[in-house]
Amino acid sequence: MITTVDGLRYGQIVKSIKGRDCYQYYLIVGLIGDKYLSLTDGVKHPITKPKKKNIKHVKISMSVDKDSEERLLRGEPLTNSQIKTAIERLKNQHEEGGRFHG
């Protein structure tokens, strides 16, 4: 089980496994300390108001949206529609045989 943010990347997809948002998919848009992630889904938690979530309460995917990662690292804006599209694409890859860890 992954318990620290070490090795996680911006644009990486995660799935909530605890709380009211259980089974919801998010993209990582920030790392808060050693144990928390800043997450967005582009709808309920837009890029302007990301969700803070304990890393123990998510299942980590090894899939990363490269475009989102590059934009976030360069400090360029990312739209909610781009986030929704990236989540759908990565979610479909997962359903076709990708792996989640955590």
Secondary structure as GFF3:
##gff-version 3
##sequence-region A 1 102
A	DSSP	beta_strand	12	16	.	.	.	ID=ss1
A	DSSP	beta_strand	25	32	.	.	.	ID=ss2
A	DSSP	beta_strand	36	40	.	.	.	ID=ss3
A	DSSP	beta_strand	51	54	.	.	.	ID=ss4
A	DSSP	three_ten_helix	55	57	.	.	.	ID=ss5
A	DSSP	beta_strand	58	64	.	.	.	ID=ss6
A	DSSP	alpha_helix	66	74	.	.	.	ID=ss7
A	DSSP	alpha_helix	80	95	.	.	.	ID=ss8
A	DSSP	beta_strand	100	101	.	.	.	ID=ss9
###
